Amino acid sequence: MSNLTTFINRGIIDELFRDVNPGYFIKPLHGDPLPSQIKVDVKENPNEFIVHAEIPGAEKENIHVDIENDVVNIRAHISQLDSETKEDKPLRSERYYGEVSRGFQLSAAIDEPASKARYENGVLTLNLVKKQKKGGHRIAIE
């Protein structure tokens, strides 16, 4: 009976994980791992769509936005590398790299040449101008 009491006092969780390297549970230096997809917020006004896409860690040159009619595709290559100095002895080095993407359809076609993109502080902002409908003409009924 004393063995059972000792086991309960030490804690079941401690006993189960006593042989696991404690360094295994250290969180990566750069926070969360690469996201599975880009998070976006989309707003609409009469003339345009405004898209805010979170792409932290990406370089502006590695972000690609493709627009075809009303479909928007955002793709980014992200790489996070640690720098090393001669004075420091690396004990643990964690880095991540890969590609993330997101595609979605809007309710109106986009005028690609008039649209603009800006990347600042890990957020891509797209101002997607709606194409003006041409030839629409109301016919009077007699």
LINCOR-V5640 format. One record per backbone hydrogen bond with DSSP energy under -1.0 kcal/mol. NH is the residue of the N-H (numbers start at 1). CO is the residue of the C=O. E is the energy in kcal/mol with one decimal. If there is no record, write none. Layout:
# LINCOR-V5640
nh;co;e
NH;CO;E
NH;CO;E
This chain:
# LINCOR-V5640
nh;co;e
5;1;-1.8
6;2;-2.4
7;3;-2.2
8;4;-2.2
9;5;-2.5
10;6;-2.3
15;11;-2.0
16;12;-2.2
17;13;-1.9
20;17;-1.0
24;21;-1.8
25;22;-1.3
26;23;-1.4
31;28;-1.6
41;52;-2.2
43;50;-2.8
45;48;-2.6
49;128;-2.7
50;43;-2.8
51;126;-2.5
52;41;-2.7
53;124;-3.0
54;39;-2.6
55;122;-3.2
58;55;-1.3
62;59;-1.7
63;60;-1.3
64;75;-3.4
66;73;-2.8
68;71;-2.3
71;68;-2.1
72;104;-3.0
73;66;-2.7
74;102;-3.2
75;64;-2.7
76;100;-2.6
77;62;-1.8
78;98;-3.1
80;96;-3.0
98;78;-2.2
100;76;-2.3
102;74;-2.4
104;72;-2.4
106;70;-3.2
110;69;-2.9
111;129;-3.3
112;110;-1.2
116;127;-2.1
118;125;-2.2
120;123;-2.3
123;120;-1.6
124;53;-3.1
125;118;-3.6
126;51;-2.8
127;116;-2.9
128;49;-2.7
130;47;-2.6
131;109;-2.3
